[in-house]
Amino acid sequence: MHLRVWMLCVCTLTVVPALSAQVRLTLADAVSEALAGNPQVAIAAARVAVAQGLRHQAGLGPNPRLILQSENTRFYGSPPFSYPRDADSYAFLAQTIETGGKRQRRVELATGNVRRSELEQQLQRQQIASRVSLAYWVAAGTARSRDLLKQEVASFERVVQFHRDRVREGAAPEVDLLRIEVERDRLTASARTAAQDAERARIALFREMGKTEFPLLDLVDQPEAVGPVAALTIAEVLEKRPEMRISRAAIEQARANLRLQQANAKTDPDAQLGYKRTFGFNTLYAAIQIPLPVRNRNQGQIEAAVAEIRVAESSLAATEALVRSDLESAMKDYESRQKLLTETLRPMQERADEVFRIADAAYREGGSDILRLLDAERTKIETQLAYTRNLIELQQSAVAVATAQGNLP
């Protein structure tokens, strides 16, 4: 009695910490944690901050220049040189006057860059959410297959024990027991492989979440809970998808660059005003410098900016074609997998379970041979695994549809 109590305490002390070490994780929590702590999100946010700093710089005007100048200084000759009387001294300010609205054009271009960086950040978040969602369902599917095979191994062990008893009693040949044990070993090997796949999927999920620690997981969301996908028109999808918004922002940015380059073709005069002392007299100094646009009128930059607009417009058309194909493919795949699951795999699984129950009962009553039982058992397991695999693929198809529609956070 004392030994049993001691063993129960030992089991409690070993099992409870293992259970408490498990992390309960829903799909929403996994996505939220990934978006909150993933380094790639921080990189995208830093790029937005860079673009905002460049926009601030673009709005700053040119600085004035202080010029101190002295002329006609000599150290010998006749009559003797007197610096206050004979030298010409200048002290004046020079200021570049921007024309053509250059500052406004620079700000417009920098604002477009900020907008594009923000949209790229949003795209990055959606891509992370998509990858985490796919990894979550892979982990859930491999965990379900692992648990299923583990349960089947435990259940099959009872069948092996049943045949051991029958062989011991002389009611069954020993070769039947050998066949059962071979099938048990095959099932055990499959269960171990499934456990390894589940471990890899668990680590891959944490990697997509940007984590550096990999505790045990209790995945809360069940694969059977497949929600309906949103019914959006192609016009709504083209408006929501970040890729389309980035392509439109690229066109606006290219047009803003063209306006800036056209403004840069206009000359910026330099105005100068200050003090001059010559022959002992204090005088006023004023000047203006105007560059002559004889050769360089910024033609090359303007031509390049026009070409960039054509590139951006072509990129928008290519992105639209890609978005349309992504949406069509994702919707067709989701509908096909949903139909396969409900019309084929679910009834097939129910029939396979029923066949196994009948074969098992018939074998125990002596009305069937061992091969029929093993074949029914193998069919049942393969059908259950196929159902689980296609259930996970249906969840992944739903994620693909949400990604194609731009509905992920």
matplotlib code that plots the C-alpha trace (Angstrom):
import matplotlib.pyplot as plt

x = [0.0, 2.8, 4.6, 1.6, 1.2, 4.9, 4.6, 1.6, 3.4, 6.4, 4.1, 2.4, 5.7, 6.9, 3.7, 2.4, 5.5, 5.4, 1.8, 2.4, 5.3, 2.9, 1.9, -1.8, -1.9, -4.7, -4.3, -5.2, -2.6, 0.0, -0.6, -0.8, 2.5, 4.2, 3.2, 4.2, 7.6, 8.8, 12.1, 10.8, 8.0, 10.5, 12.6, 9.5, 8.7, 12.2, 12.0, 8.9, 10.8, 13.6, 11.2, 9.6, 13.0, 13.8, 10.4, 11.4, 14.7, 13.0, 11.0, 14.0, 15.1, 18.8, 20.9, 22.2, 26.0, 28.2, 31.1, 34.1, 36.5, 39.6, 41.3, 44.2, 46.4, 50.2, 53.3, 55.8, 56.0, 55.6, 53.7, 53.6, 50.6, 48.0, 45.5, 42.5, 43.0, 44.2, 42.6, 39.1, 37.1, 33.8, 31.3, 28.0, 25.3, 24.4, 21.1, 19.9, 16.4, 14.6, 12.2, 9.7, 8.3, 11.3, 10.7, 7.1, 8.0, 10.6, 8.1, 5.5, 8.1, 9.2, 5.5, 5.0, 8.0, 6.5, 3.2, 4.9, 6.9, 3.7, 2.0, 5.1, 4.9, 1.3, 2.2, 4.9, 2.5, 0.0, 2.8, 3.8, 0.2, -0.2, 2.9, 2.1, -1.4, -0.2, 2.5, -0.1, -2.3, 0.6, 1.6, -2.0, -2.3, 1.0, 0.0, -3.4, -1.7, 0.8, -1.9, -4.0, -1.2, -0.2, -3.7, -3.8, -0.6, -2.0, -5.3, -3.4, -1.3, -4.5, -5.1, -1.5, -2.2, -5.4, -3.5, -0.8, -3.5, -5.1, -1.7, -1.0, -4.3, -3.7, -6.7, -4.7, -1.5, 1.7, 2.1, -1.0, 0.7, 3.8, 1.8, 0.1, 3.4, 4.8, 1.8, 2.3, 5.9, 5.0, 2.4, 4.9, 7.4, 4.8, 3.9, 7.5, 7.8, 4.6, 6.0, 9.2, 7.1, 5.1, 8.3, 9.6, 6.2, 6.2, 9.6, 8.7, 5.7, 7.8, 10.3, 7.6, 6.5, 10.1, 10.6, 13.9, 12.5, 10.5, 8.3, 5.8, 2.5, -1.2, -2.8, -6.3, -8.0, -9.3, -8.9, -12.7, -13.6, -13.4, -15.2, -16.8, -14.6, -15.6, -17.4, -15.7, -15.9, -12.8, -13.1, -13.1, -10.1, -8.2, -8.8, -7.8, -4.7, -1.5, 0.3, -2.2, -2.0, 1.8, 1.7, -0.6, 1.6, 4.6, 2.8, 2.1, 5.7, 7.0, 4.8, 5.9, 9.5, 8.8, 7.4, 10.5, 12.8, 10.9, 11.2, 14.9, 15.3, 14.5, 17.5, 18.0, 19.5, 21.9, 21.2, 24.0, 23.9, 26.4, 29.2, 32.3, 35.1, 37.3, 39.7, 38.6, 35.0, 32.2, 29.8, 26.9, 27.5, 24.8, 24.9, 22.8, 24.1, 21.9, 23.0, 22.6, 20.8, 22.8, 23.7, 22.3, 18.5, 18.1, 16.9, 18.3, 16.6, 13.3, 13.5, 14.3, 11.4, 9.0, 10.3, 9.8, 6.1, 5.8, 7.5, 5.2, 2.1, 3.3, 4.0, 0.4, -1.0, 1.2, 0.2, -3.5, -3.1, -1.3, -4.0, -6.8, -5.1, -4.3, -7.9, -9.3, -6.9, -7.4, -11.2, -11.2, -8.8, -10.9, -14.2, -12.6, -11.1, -14.3, -16.3, -13.8, -13.9, -17.7, -18.7, -15.9, -13.5, -16.0, -18.3, -15.3, -13.9, -17.2, -17.4, -13.8, -14.5, -17.6, -15.7, -13.0, -15.6, -17.2, -13.9, -12.7, -15.9, -15.9, -12.3, -12.9, -15.8, -13.7, -15.6, -12.7, -9.0, -6.2, -5.4, -8.9, -8.6, -5.2, -6.4, -9.4, -7.3, -4.8, -7.6, -9.1, -5.8, -5.0, -8.5, -8.3, -4.9, -6.1, -9.1, -6.9, -4.5, -7.2, -8.8, -5.6, -5.2, -8.8, -7.7, -4.6, -6.9, -9.0, -5.8, -4.8, -8.2, -7.9, -4.4, -5.6, -8.5, -6.2, -8.2, -5.4, -4.2]
y = [0.0, 2.4, 1.4, 2.3, 5.7, 6.4, 5.5, 7.7, 10.6, 10.1, 10.0, 13.1, 15.0, 14.0, 14.4, 17.7, 19.7, 18.4, 19.4, 22.8, 23.3, 23.1, 26.4, 26.7, 28.5, 29.5, 30.6, 34.2, 34.2, 32.8, 35.5, 38.2, 37.2, 36.9, 40.4, 41.8, 40.3, 39.2, 40.9, 41.3, 43.5, 45.6, 45.9, 47.1, 49.6, 50.9, 51.4, 53.5, 55.6, 56.1, 57.3, 59.7, 61.1, 61.6, 63.4, 65.8, 66.4, 67.0, 69.9, 71.8, 74.8, 75.6, 77.3, 80.8, 81.2, 83.7, 84.9, 86.8, 88.0, 90.2, 91.5, 93.7, 92.8, 93.3, 93.1, 95.4, 98.2, 102.0, 103.8, 101.7, 99.4, 100.2, 97.4, 99.5, 102.0, 99.9, 96.5, 95.6, 93.7, 92.0, 90.4, 89.3, 86.7, 84.5, 82.7, 80.2, 81.0, 77.7, 78.2, 75.9, 74.6, 72.3, 72.0, 71.1, 68.5, 66.9, 66.7, 65.1, 62.5, 61.8, 61.5, 58.9, 57.0, 57.1, 55.8, 53.0, 52.0, 51.9, 49.6, 47.4, 47.1, 46.1, 43.5, 42.2, 41.8, 39.9, 37.6, 36.8, 36.2, 33.9, 31.9, 31.6, 30.4, 27.8, 26.7, 26.5, 24.1, 22.0, 21.7, 20.9, 18.3, 16.5, 16.5, 15.0, 12.3, 11.6, 11.3, 9.1, 6.7, 6.6, 5.7, 3.1, 1.5, 1.3, -0.2, -2.6, -3.8, -5.2, -7.1, -8.5, -9.6, -11.2, -13.3, -14.2, -15.6, -17.5, -19.0, -19.9, -21.7, -23.4, -21.7, -19.9, -20.7, -18.9, -17.5, -15.4, -13.9, -13.2, -11.4, -9.3, -8.4, -7.3, -5.1, -3.7, -2.9, -1.3, 0.8, 1.7, 2.9, 5.1, 6.5, 7.4, 9.1, 11.0, 12.1, 13.4, 15.3, 16.8, 18.0, 19.6, 21.3, 22.7, 24.2, 25.5, 27.3, 29.0, 29.9, 31.6, 33.4, 34.8, 32.9, 31.6, 29.2, 26.1, 24.8, 22.1, 23.2, 22.5, 23.7, 24.8, 25.4, 22.2, 21.5, 20.6, 24.3, 25.5, 28.8, 30.1, 32.3, 35.8, 36.4, 39.4, 40.7, 41.0, 44.8, 44.7, 42.4, 44.6, 47.5, 45.6, 43.7, 45.4, 44.5, 46.5, 49.4, 49.3, 49.3, 52.3, 54.1, 53.3, 55.0, 58.1, 58.1, 57.9, 60.8, 62.9, 62.2, 63.4, 66.6, 67.0, 66.5, 69.0, 71.5, 70.7, 71.8, 75.4, 77.5, 78.6, 82.1, 83.1, 86.4, 88.1, 91.1, 92.5, 95.0, 96.1, 98.4, 99.9, 102.8, 103.4, 103.8, 101.5, 100.6, 98.3, 95.1, 93.4, 90.7, 88.0, 84.9, 83.1, 79.7, 79.6, 76.4, 76.0, 72.3, 70.8, 71.2, 67.9, 66.2, 62.8, 62.7, 63.7, 61.0, 58.4, 59.6, 59.2, 55.7, 54.9, 55.8, 53.3, 50.7, 51.3, 51.2, 47.9, 46.5, 47.4, 45.5, 42.5, 42.6, 42.8, 39.7, 37.9, 38.9, 37.7, 34.4, 34.0, 34.6, 32.3, 29.5, 29.8, 29.8, 26.8, 24.9, 25.6, 24.6, 21.4, 20.4, 21.2, 19.0, 16.2, 16.3, 16.4, 14.1, 11.5, 11.4, 11.8, 9.0, 6.9, 7.2, 6.2, 3.1, 2.2, 2.3, 0.2, -2.4, -2.7, -3.2, -5.9, -7.6, -7.4, -8.9, -11.6, -12.6, -12.8, -15.2, -17.2, -16.2, -14.5, -14.9, -12.6, -11.1, -9.6, -8.1, -6.6, -5.3, -3.7, -2.2, -0.8, 0.7, 2.3, 4.0, 5.1, 6.6, 8.4, 9.8, 10.9, 12.6, 14.5, 15.4, 16.8, 18.6, 20.4, 21.1, 22.6, 24.9, 25.9, 26.6, 28.9, 30.7, 31.0, 32.5, 35.0, 35.9, 36.2, 38.5, 40.6, 39.8, 38.8, 41.4]
z = [0.0, 0.9, -2.3, -4.4, -2.7, -3.2, -6.9, -7.3, -5.8, -8.1, -11.1, -10.0, -9.5, -12.9, -14.9, -13.5, -14.3, -17.9, -18.3, -16.7, -19.1, -22.1, -23.7, -24.6, -28.0, -30.2, -33.8, -32.9, -30.1, -32.4, -35.0, -32.4, -30.7, -34.1, -35.1, -31.7, -31.4, -34.9, -35.9, -39.5, -38.2, -36.3, -39.5, -41.5, -38.8, -38.8, -42.6, -42.1, -39.5, -42.1, -44.7, -42.3, -41.4, -45.1, -45.6, -42.8, -44.4, -47.8, -46.4, -45.1, -47.2, -48.2, -45.6, -46.0, -46.4, -44.7, -46.8, -45.4, -48.1, -48.4, -51.6, -52.7, -49.7, -50.3, -48.1, -50.0, -52.5, -52.5, -51.2, -48.0, -47.6, -45.0, -44.5, -43.2, -46.0, -49.0, -48.6, -49.8, -47.2, -47.7, -45.3, -46.9, -46.8, -49.8, -50.1, -52.8, -53.9, -54.9, -57.9, -59.5, -56.1, -55.6, -51.9, -52.3, -55.0, -52.7, -49.9, -52.2, -53.3, -49.7, -48.6, -51.4, -50.0, -46.5, -47.8, -49.8, -46.7, -44.6, -47.2, -47.3, -43.6, -43.8, -46.5, -44.2, -41.4, -43.7, -45.0, -41.4, -40.4, -43.4, -42.7, -39.0, -39.8, -42.2, -39.7, -37.0, -39.0, -40.0, -36.3, -35.4, -38.2, -37.3, -33.6, -34.5, -36.6, -33.9, -31.2, -33.6, -34.3, -30.6, -29.7, -32.4, -31.1, -27.6, -29.0, -31.2, -28.2, -26.8, -30.0, -29.7, -26.1, -27.2, -29.8, -27.3, -25.0, -27.9, -28.9, -25.3, -25.1, -28.5, -30.1, -32.8, -34.7, -33.8, -37.3, -36.7, -33.6, -35.7, -38.3, -35.6, -34.1, -37.4, -38.0, -34.4, -35.2, -38.5, -36.7, -34.0, -36.6, -38.2, -34.8, -34.1, -37.5, -36.9, -33.5, -35.3, -37.8, -35.0, -33.3, -36.5, -37.1, -33.6, -34.0, -37.4, -35.9, -33.3, -35.9, -38.0, -34.8, -34.4, -31.1, -29.8, -27.3, -28.2, -25.3, -25.6, -27.2, -26.5, -29.8, -28.7, -32.1, -33.6, -37.4, -37.6, -36.9, -40.5, -40.7, -43.9, -46.1, -46.9, -50.1, -51.7, -55.2, -57.3, -57.2, -53.3, -53.4, -55.8, -53.4, -50.3, -51.4, -50.1, -53.3, -55.4, -53.1, -53.2, -57.0, -57.1, -54.6, -56.8, -59.7, -57.6, -56.4, -59.9, -61.0, -58.0, -59.0, -62.5, -61.1, -59.0, -61.9, -64.0, -61.2, -60.9, -64.5, -63.4, -62.3, -58.7, -58.5, -55.6, -53.9, -52.1, -49.8, -47.3, -46.4, -48.3, -47.1, -49.9, -49.7, -46.2, -47.1, -45.8, -48.7, -49.4, -51.5, -53.5, -56.2, -57.8, -59.6, -62.2, -63.6, -67.4, -68.5, -71.7, -71.6, -68.5, -68.3, -66.3, -69.5, -68.5, -65.1, -66.7, -69.3, -66.6, -64.5, -67.5, -68.0, -64.3, -64.6, -67.5, -65.3, -62.4, -64.6, -66.1, -62.6, -61.6, -64.5, -63.7, -60.0, -60.9, -63.0, -60.2, -57.7, -59.9, -60.5, -56.8, -55.8, -58.4, -57.6, -53.8, -54.1, -56.5, -54.2, -51.1, -52.7, -54.1, -50.8, -48.9, -51.3, -51.1, -47.3, -46.9, -49.8, -49.9, -47.0, -44.1, -45.3, -46.2, -42.7, -41.2, -43.5, -42.7, -39.0, -39.5, -41.6, -38.9, -36.1, -38.2, -39.1, -35.5, -34.1, -36.8, -36.1, -32.4, -33.1, -35.5, -38.6, -40.3, -40.8, -39.5, -43.0, -43.2, -39.8, -40.5, -43.9, -42.2, -39.4, -41.9, -44.0, -41.0, -40.0, -43.5, -43.9, -40.6, -41.5, -45.0, -43.4, -40.9, -43.7, -45.9, -43.0, -42.4, -46.1, -46.0, -43.2, -45.2, -48.2, -46.0, -45.0, -48.7, -49.5, -46.7, -48.0, -51.5, -50.4, -48.2, -45.1, -42.7, -40.1]

ax = plt.figure().add_subplot(projection="3d")
ax.plot(x, y, z, "-o")
ax.set_aspect("equal")
plt.show()
